[in-house]
């Protein structure tokens, strides 16, 4: 096969792949605020759990049609309130950097969009214990309720890992994975399809 023919085949294959790529529609998009009740962060190895009585977040979503799912939105800031860990110790949780929202598929029958939060980094600090949590975690968004539900999905490949542990008496350890769970009500309510 000549070079020109090879190039033509490669180009047509690339074009076909690009045209079949999944795109999404977001309305109204733009800036949003999110509010949650109780959230939990569980060390999957030790079983230790950090519970926050409430949480909030702010960020932006792209808007319009034909949007790529990757990095379709951001979480620019977050707050976790009245957090307690093992032995009822008080903890502070602080976001580092901007977290990214990616959507991967939309189910038209349920109105639920599946995706994940990546570039996640947060520091945990309490009396005699501090650590950093980094990685990614699974999430779904339901159009009807306007709720972004963050919850790990087994074997999804999205993991939060614990590092930079200082103290903590073995309650959490470097290299352990953790699961974050929380349900955030998004305002203004978004429609993602």
CORTA-V287338 format. One line per field, one symbol per residue. phi: phi as a letter, one per 20 degrees, with the letter a starting at -180 (. if undefined). Layout:
phi = ???
This chain:
phi = .ffffffffffffffffffeffccdcbemnfbccccefcccdffeenfcdddfbbbbcaccfcodmeffflfbcdebbccdlecdgmmfecdccfdmdeddcddacdffdmdddabdclfbbddbbfmbbacdcpbbfbccdffemdeddafdgmfnecddeblfcmmlmfccgnfebddcacdeecfgdcdc
